[in-house]
Amino acid sequence: MIEVKNLTKSFDGKTILHGVDATFYTGKTNLIIGQSGSGKTVLVKSLVGLLTPDSGEILYDGRDLLTMDSDQIKQLRQEIGMLFQGSALFDSETVLGNVMFPLVMFSDMTKAEMLDRAHFCLERVNLKGADNKYPSEISGGMQKRVAIARAIALNPKYLFCDEPNSGLDPKTSILIDELLSDITHEYGITTIINTHDMNSVLGIGENIIFINKGYREWTGNNEAIFHSANEALNQFVFATELFQRVKEYIMNTAHK
Amino acid sequence: MRSVFGRPNRWKVTMQRTLFEINKLGVDSIPLVIIISLFIGAVIAIQMQLNTESPLMPAYAVGLATRDIVLLEFSNSILCLILAGKVGSNIASEIGTMRVTEQIDALEIMGVNSANFLVLPKVVGFIFFMPVLVAFCIATSLLGGYLVAVFTDIITVSRYVYGIQAMFIEWYVWYGFIKSLFFAFIISTVSSFCGYYVKGGALEVGKASTDAVVSSSILILLLDVILTKLLLQ
């Protein structure tokens, strides 16, 4: 579990996060949602230590990231997997090389064991036969799956995903969502997904945190979101006619 | 600087990457060095003959002047200015692209010291291989002059060969090697710095690449004056 307490972050005198409190649960898909510029990327980057907050606490199962020394942070980072918006695969490495990279850097496995583990991770994300291809030779959806395989290679306790569906077609987006959800439940990972994809929100949102103008405005799951009275949340989630109809249908069904 | 030259996460990986960089930055530069040196060596020999046509000058002066120009300046300073263009832009654009595509962030999240992982092998690899490039440059430049002697009637082969051996000062060779090591350090570190701190997108990567070449070149020229003063006087 990751707990965030009273997190504040400013850039050049402009406050981006205003004392955000949030809890991200183990074995659940935790979604951070909000409009572009709402501060959700700053929140995720603060959580993984790429940005240093001005004040607050970030507790990884009780361990405060902001009071850790460099060795403790290094240790913690080996418990973290991250899926970047653009996949961030290493161009100079093959698919297999990318998945093996964290194993080579941080595990004490033999080469055969590393190969076994890498193949297992690639099979887990339904990616067989692409071992020797380079990232530029595979599709965006396949790149995301390789990035997921790389992120889970070291059996992380925490998995961060920055807009995992961006640039993907709807069908592939659903596949990626299902994969992330399955992995989360299967391995008991604390998964945090930064997204503004409403299909993901309604599909796999077990714990949703809505950030608006740097404040945490709402928290709940993908069922509670239909009954929320928060105006900003409703305007954001049900912005399109399609999702408004979905809401009306769900509400009508519930009343009947 | 401290994180670049700190202890690597895995020595074995750093060694492998250093060998890779030696091949990419050094070995791959050999054809360029040979082509440029061959032609410039030939041009220097021709120009020396035109400028030393005097009954007061010994006939071997062409070979002697060609050798000294190559040893003192061309094989180190000018060669490194050329390599600043090839190697410097390569390093800056590679690291810059990794920065804007979040590959460096990915390394950091994994707990890898990204500056050390990316920059140290390039610096060590390029410095390690630079003397080899200088040696290639000296040899092919003198060969260029030799070919002028063989295929034209500007100067005879025997006088050219005598000239490149006459009044040889061994220190000039070491002077060139020493300077080139400093220049290799400048090219690899300045270019890495320009790439590592890129912010933005493709446009900024291109700008960082240009900045790397310009900054490296200016620093090489400045250091050339200082090292010449220190090593030759």
Interface residues (C-beta under 8 A of the other chain):
Chain A: V48 G49 L50 I73 K74 Q75 R77 Q78 I80 M82 F84 Q85 G86 A88 L89 F90 D91 F101 P102 V104 M105 F106 F160
Chain B: N9 R10 V13 T97 M98 T101 E102 Q103 D105 A106 E108 I109 M110 G111 V112
